[in-house]
Amino acid sequence: MTDMIKDQLKQAHEQGDYAPLLDMIPYARLIGVECSRVGDELLFRLPANKDNIGNPLLPAIHGGVIAGFMELSAALHLLIFTGSPEVPKIIDFSLDYLRAGHFRDTWARCQVARQGRRVANVAITAWQSTEAEPIATARAHFKIEEPLKS
């Protein structure tokens, strides 16, 4: 699996297309996560999908889908930028829901706040209309493997 991930990461960086990497993750396929590179940053997108609705009266995205989207975004961000040979392992995840996640596209951006040799702390912000009005913020700690020596 490690060589397959390494090859997919290399191709994704060269081509700027992260879809094949996301296709390797069943949950990413299930909820429809997309990823694009904007300069030196990654921007994650959760397209509006009726299967992700938790409250059909509003309609609003299920809170678990929002949490899963944000956690997956953080793990992928670390995988792509750390050169880790394996998908990072979640240690803990703390989420604050700030607004309803209405039935529309949702975006997420991650920032590595602190990274030691084996632990990374990632801040995640998710929004819909404007990044200045997030629907949720989260903090995650991951255990990461040291990058492979080339």
Phi and psi restraints in degrees (value plus and minus 20) as a CYANA .aco file:
   2 THR   PHI     -80.1   -40.1
   2 THR   PSI     -65.4   -25.4
   3 ASP   PHI     -85.4   -45.4
   3 ASP   PSI     -56.5   -16.5
   4 MET   PHI     -85.0   -45.0
   4 MET   PSI     -63.5   -23.5
   5 ILE   PHI     -84.5   -44.5
   5 ILE   PSI     -64.7   -24.7
   6 LYS   PHI     -79.5   -39.5
   6 LYS   PSI     -63.6   -23.6
   7 ASP   PHI     -84.6   -44.6
   7 ASP   PSI     -63.0   -23.0
   8 GLN   PHI     -84.6   -44.6
   8 GLN   PSI     -60.1   -20.1
   9 LEU   PHI     -83.3   -43.3
   9 LEU   PSI     -63.8   -23.8
  10 LYS   PHI     -81.4   -41.4
  10 LYS   PSI     -66.5   -26.5
  11 GLN   PHI     -82.7   -42.7
  11 GLN   PSI     -62.1   -22.1
  12 ALA   PHI     -81.8   -41.8
  12 ALA   PSI     -63.3   -23.3
  13 HIS   PHI     -85.1   -45.1
  13 HIS   PSI     -62.2   -22.2
  14 GLU   PHI     -87.8   -47.8
  14 GLU   PSI     -62.2   -22.2
  15 GLN   PHI    -115.4   -75.4
  15 GLN   PSI     -33.6     6.4
  16 GLY   PHI      49.4    89.4
  16 GLY   PSI       1.5    41.5
  17 ASP   PHI    -141.6  -101.6
  17 ASP   PSI      92.0   132.0
  18 TYR   PHI    -117.0   -77.0
  18 TYR   PSI     -19.6    20.4
  19 ALA   PHI     -78.3   -38.3
  19 ALA   PSI     -64.4   -24.4
  20 PRO   PHI     -81.9   -41.9
  20 PRO   PSI     -54.6   -14.6
  21 LEU   PHI     -86.6   -46.6
  21 LEU   PSI     -64.3   -24.3
  22 LEU   PHI     -85.1   -45.1
  22 LEU   PSI     -52.5   -12.5
  23 ASP   PHI     -84.1   -44.1
  23 ASP   PSI     -40.3    -0.3
  24 MET   PHI     -98.4   -58.4
  24 MET   PSI     -30.2     9.8
  25 ILE   PHI    -131.1   -91.1
  25 ILE   PSI      88.7   128.7
  26 PRO   PHI     -74.8   -34.8
  26 PRO   PSI     -61.8   -21.8
  27 TYR   PHI     -86.3   -46.3
  27 TYR   PSI     -56.8   -16.8
  28 ALA   PHI     -81.0   -41.0
  28 ALA   PSI     -61.6   -21.6
  29 ARG   PHI     -85.6   -45.6
  29 ARG   PSI     -62.1   -22.1
  30 LEU   PHI     -80.1   -40.1
  30 LEU   PSI     -67.8   -27.8
  31 ILE   PHI    -111.8   -71.8
  31 ILE   PSI     -32.1     7.9
  32 GLY   PHI      71.3   111.3
  32 GLY   PSI       7.4    47.4
  33 VAL   PHI     -81.6   -41.6
  33 VAL   PSI     118.2   158.2
  34 GLU   PHI    -145.9  -105.9
  34 GLU   PSI     137.8   177.8
  35 CYS   PHI    -162.6  -122.6
  35 CYS   PSI     116.3   156.3
  36 SER   PHI    -158.7  -118.7
  36 SER   PSI     134.4   174.4
  37 ARG   PHI    -118.6   -78.6
  37 ARG   PSI     110.3   150.3
  38 VAL   PHI    -144.1  -104.1
  38 VAL   PSI      79.1   119.1
  39 GLY   PHI      45.7    85.7
  39 GLY   PSI    -142.9  -102.9
  40 ASP   PHI    -115.9   -75.9
  40 ASP   PSI     -13.0    27.0
  41 GLU   PHI    -135.1   -95.1
  41 GLU   PSI     139.7   179.7
  42 LEU   PHI    -126.0   -86.0
  42 LEU   PSI     121.5   161.5
  43 LEU   PHI    -142.0  -102.0
  43 LEU   PSI     104.7   144.7
  44 PHE   PHI    -122.8   -82.8
  44 PHE   PSI     123.6   163.6
  45 ARG   PHI    -150.9  -110.9
  45 ARG   PSI     114.2   154.2
  46 LEU   PHI    -133.8   -93.8
  46 LEU   PSI      79.0   119.0
  47 PRO   PHI     -83.8   -43.8
  47 PRO   PSI     128.6   168.6
  48 ALA   PHI     -76.7   -36.7
  48 ALA   PSI     109.2   149.2
  49 ASN   PHI    -167.5  -127.5
  49 ASN   PSI     103.5   143.5
  50 LYS   PHI     -80.5   -40.5
  50 LYS   PSI     -44.9    -4.9
  51 ASP   PHI     -91.2   -51.2
  51 ASP   PSI     -34.5     5.5
  52 ASN   PHI    -115.2   -75.2
  52 ASN   PSI     -17.2    22.8
  53 ILE   PHI     -97.0   -57.0
  53 ILE   PSI     112.9   152.9
  54 GLY   PHI    -125.1   -85.1
  54 GLY   PSI     -54.2   -14.2
  55 ASN   PHI    -140.2  -100.2
  55 ASN   PSI      80.4   120.4
  56 PRO   PHI     -91.3   -51.3
  56 PRO   PSI     -34.1     5.9
  57 LEU   PHI     -93.6   -53.6
  57 LEU   PSI     -55.3   -15.3
  58 LEU   PHI     -94.6   -54.6
  58 LEU   PSI     -67.0   -27.0
  59 PRO   PHI     -94.5   -54.5
  59 PRO   PSI     129.8   169.8
  60 ALA   PHI    -156.1  -116.1
  60 ALA   PSI     128.7   168.7
  61 ILE   PHI     -88.4   -48.4
  61 ILE   PSI     120.9   160.9
  62 HIS   PHI     -80.9   -40.9
  62 HIS   PSI     115.7   155.7
  63 GLY   PHI     -78.5   -38.5
  63 GLY   PSI     -54.5   -14.5
  64 GLY   PHI     -86.2   -46.2
  64 GLY   PSI     -54.1   -14.1
  65 VAL   PHI     -88.7   -48.7
  65 VAL   PSI     -61.7   -21.7
  66 ILE   PHI     -81.1   -41.1
  66 ILE   PSI     -66.5   -26.5
  67 ALA   PHI     -81.7   -41.7
  67 ALA   PSI     -66.0   -26.0
  68 GLY   PHI     -82.2   -42.2
  68 GLY   PSI     -60.7   -20.7
  69 PHE   PHI     -80.7   -40.7
  69 PHE   PSI     -64.9   -24.9
  70 MET   PHI     -89.8   -49.8
  70 MET   PSI     -61.7   -21.7
  71 GLU   PHI     -84.3   -44.3
  71 GLU   PSI     -63.8   -23.8
  72 LEU   PHI     -84.2   -44.2
  72 LEU   PSI     -59.6   -19.6
  73 SER   PHI     -79.7   -39.7
  73 SER   PSI     -63.4   -23.4
  74 ALA   PHI     -84.6   -44.6
  74 ALA   PSI     -64.4   -24.4
  75 ALA   PHI     -82.7   -42.7
  75 ALA   PSI     -63.5   -23.5
  76 LEU   PHI     -86.4   -46.4
  76 LEU   PSI     -60.0   -20.0
  77 HIS   PHI     -76.7   -36.7
  77 HIS   PSI     -67.8   -27.8
  78 LEU   PHI     -84.9   -44.9
  78 LEU   PSI     -64.6   -24.6
  79 LEU   PHI     -77.2   -37.2
  79 LEU   PSI     -64.1   -24.1
  80 ILE   PHI     -92.0   -52.0
  80 ILE   PSI     -59.1   -19.1
  81 PHE   PHI    -116.2   -76.2
  81 PHE   PSI     -35.2     4.8
  82 THR   PHI    -114.2   -74.2
  82 THR   PSI     -39.0     1.0
  83 GLY   PHI      54.4    94.4
  83 GLY   PSI      -2.6    37.4
  84 SER   PHI     -82.7   -42.7
  84 SER   PSI     121.5   161.5
  85 PRO   PHI     -96.5   -56.5
  85 PRO   PSI     -30.2     9.8
  86 GLU   PHI    -157.0  -117.0
  86 GLU   PSI     141.2   181.2
  87 VAL   PHI     -84.0   -44.0
  87 VAL   PSI     111.3   151.3
  88 PRO   PHI     -79.5   -39.5
  88 PRO   PSI     126.9   166.9
  89 LYS   PHI    -118.5   -78.5
  89 LYS   PSI     110.2   150.2
  90 ILE   PHI     -91.6   -51.6
  90 ILE   PSI     114.4   154.4
  91 ILE   PHI    -120.6   -80.6
  91 ILE   PSI     -73.4   -33.4
  92 ASP   PHI    -172.0  -132.0
  92 ASP   PSI     142.5   182.5
  93 PHE   PHI    -167.1  -127.1
  93 PHE   PSI     104.6   144.6
  94 SER   PHI    -143.6  -103.6
  94 SER   PSI     105.5   145.5
  95 LEU   PHI    -146.0  -106.0
  95 LEU   PSI     117.5   157.5
  96 ASP   PHI    -138.4   -98.4
  96 ASP   PSI      98.3   138.3
  97 TYR   PHI    -104.3   -64.3
  97 TYR   PSI     106.5   146.5
  98 LEU   PHI    -129.1   -89.1
  98 LEU   PSI     -51.1   -11.1
  99 ARG   PHI    -168.3  -128.3
  99 ARG   PSI     143.0   183.0
 100 ALA   PHI     -85.9   -45.9
 100 ALA   PSI     118.9   158.9
 101 GLY   PHI    -110.8   -70.8
 101 GLY   PSI      70.8   110.8
 102 HIS   PHI     -87.6   -47.6
 102 HIS   PSI     148.1   188.1
 103 PHE   PHI     -95.0   -55.0
 103 PHE   PSI      62.3   102.3
 104 ARG   PHI    -181.4  -141.4
 104 ARG   PSI     154.9   194.9
 105 ASP   PHI     -80.3   -40.3
 105 ASP   PSI     122.7   162.7
 106 THR   PHI    -142.3  -102.3
 106 THR   PSI     120.4   160.4
 107 TRP   PHI    -139.1   -99.1
 107 TRP   PSI     133.9   173.9
 108 ALA   PHI    -163.2  -123.2
 108 ALA   PSI     124.8   164.8
 109 ARG   PHI    -151.7  -111.7
 109 ARG   PSI     123.7   163.7
 110 CYS   PHI    -139.8   -99.8
 110 CYS   PSI     131.9   171.9
 111 GLN   PHI    -160.4  -120.4
 111 GLN   PSI     104.9   144.9
 112 VAL   PHI     -99.4   -59.4
 112 VAL   PSI      93.1   133.1
 113 ALA   PHI    -104.9   -64.9
 113 ALA   PSI     -54.9   -14.9
 114 ARG   PHI    -174.7  -134.7
 114 ARG   PSI     117.4   157.4
 115 GLN   PHI    -158.4  -118.4
 115 GLN   PSI     100.5   140.5
 116 GLY   PHI    -117.4   -77.4
 116 GLY   PSI    -179.3  -139.3
 117 ARG   PHI     -91.7   -51.7
 117 ARG   PSI     -55.0   -15.0
 118 ARG   PHI    -147.4  -107.4
 118 ARG   PSI     -27.5    12.5
 119 VAL   PHI    -148.5  -108.5
 119 VAL   PSI     115.7   155.7
 120 ALA   PHI    -143.4  -103.4
 120 ALA   PSI     120.9   160.9
 121 ASN   PHI    -131.0   -91.0
 121 ASN   PSI     102.6   142.6
 122 VAL   PHI    -140.7  -100.7
 122 VAL   PSI     111.1   151.1
 123 ALA   PHI    -118.4   -78.4
 123 ALA   PSI     112.7   152.7
 124 ILE   PHI    -144.6  -104.6
 124 ILE   PSI     114.5   154.5
 125 THR   PHI    -143.5  -103.5
 125 THR   PSI     111.9   151.9
 126 ALA   PHI    -139.1   -99.1
 126 ALA   PSI     119.4   159.4
 127 TRP   PHI    -166.8  -126.8
 127 TRP   PSI     149.4   189.4
 128 GLN   PHI    -143.5  -103.5
 128 GLN   PSI     -84.6   -44.6
 129 SER   PHI     -95.3   -55.3
 129 SER   PSI     -71.8   -31.8
 130 THR   PHI    -167.2  -127.2
 130 THR   PSI     124.7   164.7
 131 GLU   PHI     -82.6   -42.6
 131 GLU   PSI     -44.0    -4.0
 132 ALA   PHI     -92.4   -52.4
 132 ALA   PSI     -31.9     8.1
 133 GLU   PHI    -144.4  -104.4
 133 GLU   PSI      54.3    94.3
 134 PRO   PHI     -86.6   -46.6
 134 PRO   PSI     128.9   168.9
 135 ILE   PHI    -109.7   -69.7
 135 ILE   PSI     -41.4    -1.4
 136 ALA   PHI    -181.2  -141.2
 136 ALA   PSI     130.1   170.1
 137 THR   PHI    -149.5  -109.5
 137 THR   PSI     131.3   171.3
 138 ALA   PHI    -167.8  -127.8
 138 ALA   PSI     142.4   182.4
 139 ARG   PHI    -153.9  -113.9
 139 ARG   PSI     113.9   153.9
 140 ALA   PHI    -154.3  -114.3
 140 ALA   PSI     123.3   163.3
 141 HIS   PHI    -131.6   -91.6
 141 HIS   PSI     116.0   156.0
 142 PHE   PHI    -148.3  -108.3
 142 PHE   PSI     125.6   165.6
 143 LYS   PHI    -109.5   -69.5
 143 LYS   PSI     106.3   146.3
 144 ILE   PHI    -141.3  -101.3
 144 ILE   PSI     131.6   171.6
 145 GLU   PHI    -108.7   -68.7
 145 GLU   PSI     131.3   171.3
 146 GLU   PHI     -87.4   -47.4
 146 GLU   PSI     125.2   165.2
 147 PRO   PHI     -77.8   -37.8
 147 PRO   PSI     129.0   169.0
 148 LEU   PHI     -89.4   -49.4
 148 LEU   PSI     120.7   160.7
 149 LYS   PHI     -99.8   -59.8
 149 LYS   PSI     110.6   150.6
